[in-house]
Amino acid sequence: MVQFLSRFFPQRTERPLYDLFAELAELLVQSSDTHSKLLGHGYRERTRIAPRLHEQSTVAEELCRRIAERLVQSLITPYEAELLYDLALTMADAVDAMEHTAELLVISRVGQLPTPLLEAAKGIERAAEYTVAASWKLSSIRELGDYYIQVRKLTRQGERLVRRALGELYSRGGSVQELLPLHDVSESIRRTIVLQERIARLTDLLRVKDA
């Protein structure tokens, strides 16, 4: 009966839900752009840009709440609902991780970042662009293509760049007060990268489940 209804009323139950995911994915793109700008500037500009990431994180949480409410009303299976809710939360967590990086940079007054971290931020932007394109296909998930593979490549590259940045940091030396904030910023960027791979993996699980 549920399958019968879902086939005949897809607009009323499914499309609004997927529209919310597309909106959340577009917010991820905007946040990754803000994140890159913030990493590339000095302290003064960072204090101006950081509140934008806080606003984007707040909007992401609100979108998660709306998605949760829509899932309660939907006619999809509990397993699929759990995957979709986890997907929404992970996307919001990625935005939150970028806001956390911004907070660390402002609070610690870290100066210029190592070039590999700036390159890793560009990879975060590219992964977000893949994610927004994938979000448009949630209603026809079998057409997802190689989204997960592409994000995994970016994840491996991003983690290598973070390790390179840490290597440069420790080889340069300095006091603990100088090294620790940069280490924390590097690990925060790494967390964003890992969360983006989780987004892609959850999306791919939906494709596998639908196969």
Secondary structure, DSSP 8 states (H G I E B T S, - for coil): -HHHHHHH-HHHHTHHHHHHHHHHHHHHHHHHHHHHHHHHS-HHHHHHHHHHHHHHHHHHHHHHHHHHHHHHH--S-HHHHHHHHHHHHHHHHHHHHHHHHHHHHHHHT--S--HHHHHHHHHHHHHHHHHHHHHTTGGGGGG-TTHHHHHHHHHHHHHHHHHHHHHHHHHH---HHHHHHHHHHHHHHHHHHHHHHHHHHHHHHHHHHH-
